[in-house]
């Protein structure tokens, strides 16, 4: 992922003292959001929306997998092992749905 460009018009610097642990936490959160530390802190302090790009990709992929599982469920009509396949596919679909909900919940908590 390319590094975000510097915000236009940023000429004034402020200094804030934080612990090493707080700085590491901020660096990790900024990285997850795909932002520089400065942009991340700027958005947090100004109550601007911060959206994790990692979560967007995970949500899109999990949603796609849900769709594929549903498609497979529709395709097993007349299969000799229909009941066993349906149970297996429903189990996988439930797991994907649970993971998708957890990712969405985690993203909502980080905002």
C-alpha positions, 0 to 999 in steps of 0.5 A, spaced: 500 500 500 503 506 498 504 511 503 499 517 503 501 524 501 502 529 506 496 533 508 496 540 504 497 546 508 500 542 514 506 547 516 505 548 524 508 543 528 505 541 535 509 537 540 505 532 545 509 527 550 507 520 550 510 514 553 513 509 548 507 504 549 502 509 547 507 511 541 507 504 539 500 503 539 499 509 535 503 507 530 500 500 529 493 503 529 496 508 524 499 502 520 492 498 520 488 504 517 494 505 512 495 512 514 502 516 517 502 517 524 501 524 523 495 523 519 492 518 524 493 523 530 490 529 526 484 525 524 483 522 531 484 529 534 479 532 529 474 527 530 474 525 522 473 518 520 478 513 520 477 507 516 481 501 516 483 498 509 485 491 511 478 490 514 475 493 508 479 487 504 477 482 509 470 484 509 469 484 501 473 477 501 469 474 506 462 477 503 465 473 497 466 467 500 459 467 503 456 468 496 460 462 493 457 458 499 450 460 498 451 458 490 454 451 492 448 450 497 443 451 491 447 447 486 447 440 490 440 439 488 439 431 486 446 430 489 447 423 492 450 426 498 446 432 499 444 432 506 451 431 508 454 436 503 448 441 506 451 440 513 458 441 511 456 447 507 452 450 512 457 449 517 462 453 513 457 458 511 456 459 519 463 460 520 464 465 515 458 469 517 461 469 524 468 471 522 465 477 518 461 479 524 467 479 528 471 483 523 465 488 522 464 489 530 472 490 531 472 495 525 466 499 529 470 499 535 476 502 532 472 508 529 
